[in-house]
Every structure is written in C-alpha cells, then in structure tokens.
C-alpha cells in the first residue's frame, strides 16, 4: 500500500499459477479489508497458463475496486481481451505502459476526506 491508499502488486519475474494468485490476493486482503484501486506491475511477468485466469478473475473483486496493469508495450498482445472484459463487466481496468499514466488513472478512484463529507 502506498501513501495514497493504492495497492501495488509487482511481479517478481516468476510465472503465476492459481496457487500463487491465491497467495498474492490473500496477502493483499490482509493489507486492506475492502477493495481498493490497484496497480499491477506486470512488466517482468512471464504470462502463465490459462488456468490462472479463472482464479485471478474469481479473486479480483475481493481486492480491487479499479485496476491498472503496467506492461511493456510489446506485452499487450499477451493479455488478449482480458483487460477490456474486466473494464466492461466488473470495474474500471486499463492497460498502461508508463507508471505515471497508470497512477494518474488510479488516483481518480481514491476517495479522500473531502469526498466523504455530505453537502448540506
């Protein structure tokens, strides 16, 4: 978690499996009891098999309220239609090739004290 309240999930360069996805999301839920805007830094992520996507999608709403995936430009093809489907069916989710753009996108979904005050 950063100072803005964004969760950062950063690939360590190893392929993901359903088990590692469960571990990662379990650790994330330990940090925050409610879904929050999340940056997935997948620049060093070697895409795993298709079996991981089912687990990823099942667990995603328990942690993420809006998502940005950071990839190298040539990695976009490896994601297929996944980001568009999540964006259309679950919550805002976009792909970026620069961290600053990803952060700008996610910061739009952070609520601060001023957002919690009702107007009279």
C-alpha positions as CSV (number, residue, x, y, z in Angstrom):
1,X,0.0,0.0,0.0
2,X,1.3,3.4,-0.8
3,X,0.7,6.8,0.9
4,X,-2.3,7.4,-1.4
5,X,-4.1,4.2,-0.4
6,X,-3.3,2.4,-3.7
7,X,-2.3,-1.2,-3.6
8,X,0.7,-2.2,-5.7
9,X,1.1,-5.8,-6.8
10,X,4.5,-6.2,-8.5
11,X,5.6,-9.3,-10.4
12,X,8.8,-10.9,-9.2
13,X,9.5,-12.4,-12.6
14,X,8.2,-15.9,-11.9
15,X,5.2,-17.5,-13.8
16,X,1.9,-17.3,-11.9
17,X,-0.2,-20.3,-11.0
18,X,-3.6,-20.5,-9.4
19,X,-1.8,-21.1,-6.1
20,X,0.5,-18.0,-6.4
21,X,-2.5,-15.9,-7.4
22,X,-4.3,-17.1,-4.2
23,X,-1.3,-16.3,-2.1
24,X,-0.9,-12.8,-3.6
25,X,-4.6,-11.9,-3.2
26,X,-4.6,-13.4,0.3
27,X,-1.7,-11.1,1.2
28,X,-3.5,-8.1,-0.3
29,X,-6.6,-8.8,1.7
30,X,-4.5,-8.8,4.8
31,X,-3.4,-5.3,4.0
32,X,-6.9,-3.9,3.2
33,X,-10.3,-5.1,4.3
34,X,-12.1,-3.6,1.4
35,X,-11.3,-3.5,-2.4
36,X,-9.0,-0.6,-3.4
37,X,-7.6,0.8,-6.6
38,X,-4.7,-1.5,-7.5
39,X,-1.6,-1.2,-9.8
40,X,-0.5,-4.5,-11.2
41,X,3.1,-4.1,-12.3
42,X,3.4,-6.9,-14.9
43,X,6.5,-5.6,-16.7
44,X,8.5,-8.6,-15.5
45,X,5.6,-11.1,-15.5
46,X,6.0,-14.1,-17.8
47,X,2.4,-14.9,-18.5
48,X,1.4,-18.3,-17.0
49,X,-1.1,-20.8,-18.3
50,X,-4.7,-20.2,-18.9
51,X,-5.7,-21.9,-15.7
52,X,-4.5,-18.9,-13.6
53,X,-7.0,-16.6,-15.2
54,X,-10.0,-18.3,-13.7
55,X,-8.6,-17.9,-10.2
56,X,-7.4,-14.3,-11.0
57,X,-10.9,-13.3,-12.1
58,X,-12.6,-15.0,-9.2
59,X,-10.5,-13.3,-6.6
60,X,-10.1,-9.9,-8.3
61,X,-13.3,-8.2,-6.9
62,X,-12.3,-9.2,-3.3
63,X,-9.2,-6.9,-3.6
64,X,-9.6,-4.5,-6.5
65,X,-12.1,-1.6,-6.9
66,X,-10.3,-0.2,-10.0
67,X,-7.2,-1.6,-11.7
68,X,-4.3,-0.6,-13.9
69,X,-1.9,-3.1,-15.4
70,X,1.5,-1.8,-16.2
71,X,3.2,-3.7,-19.0
72,X,6.0,-3.3,-21.6
73,X,4.4,-2.1,-24.9
74,X,5.2,-5.4,-26.6
75,X,3.4,-7.3,-23.9
76,X,-0.1,-6.1,-24.7
77,X,-0.9,-9.0,-27.0
78,X,-0.2,-11.5,-24.2
79,X,-3.2,-10.1,-22.3
80,X,-5.7,-10.7,-25.0
81,X,-9.2,-9.4,-24.3
82,X,-8.9,-9.8,-20.5
83,X,-8.5,-6.0,-19.6
84,X,-11.4,-5.0,-21.8
85,X,-13.6,-7.7,-20.3
86,X,-12.8,-6.6,-16.8
87,X,-13.4,-3.0,-17.6
88,X,-16.7,-3.7,-19.3
89,X,-18.1,-6.2,-16.8
90,X,-16.5,-5.6,-13.3
91,X,-14.9,-2.2,-12.7
92,X,-12.6,0.3,-14.3
93,X,-9.5,-1.5,-15.6
94,X,-7.0,-0.2,-18.1
95,X,-3.6,-1.1,-19.5
96,X,-0.6,1.3,-19.4
97,X,3.0,1.3,-20.5
98,X,4.1,4.1,-18.1
99,X,3.7,4.1,-14.4
100,X,2.8,7.8,-14.3
101,X,-0.2,7.3,-16.6
102,X,-1.3,4.3,-14.6
103,X,-1.0,6.2,-11.3
104,X,-3.0,9.2,-12.7
105,X,-5.7,6.8,-13.7
106,X,-5.9,5.1,-10.3
107,X,-5.8,8.3,-8.3
108,X,-9.1,9.2,-9.8
109,X,-10.7,6.4,-7.8
110,X,-9.2,7.4,-4.4
111,X,-11.7,8.9,-2.0
112,X,-10.4,11.4,0.4
113,X,-11.9,13.2,3.5
114,X,-13.5,15.8,1.3
115,X,-15.3,13.1,-0.7
116,X,-16.8,11.7,2.5
117,X,-18.5,15.0,3.6
118,X,-22.1,15.4,2.5
119,X,-23.2,18.7,1.2
120,X,-25.9,20.5,3.2
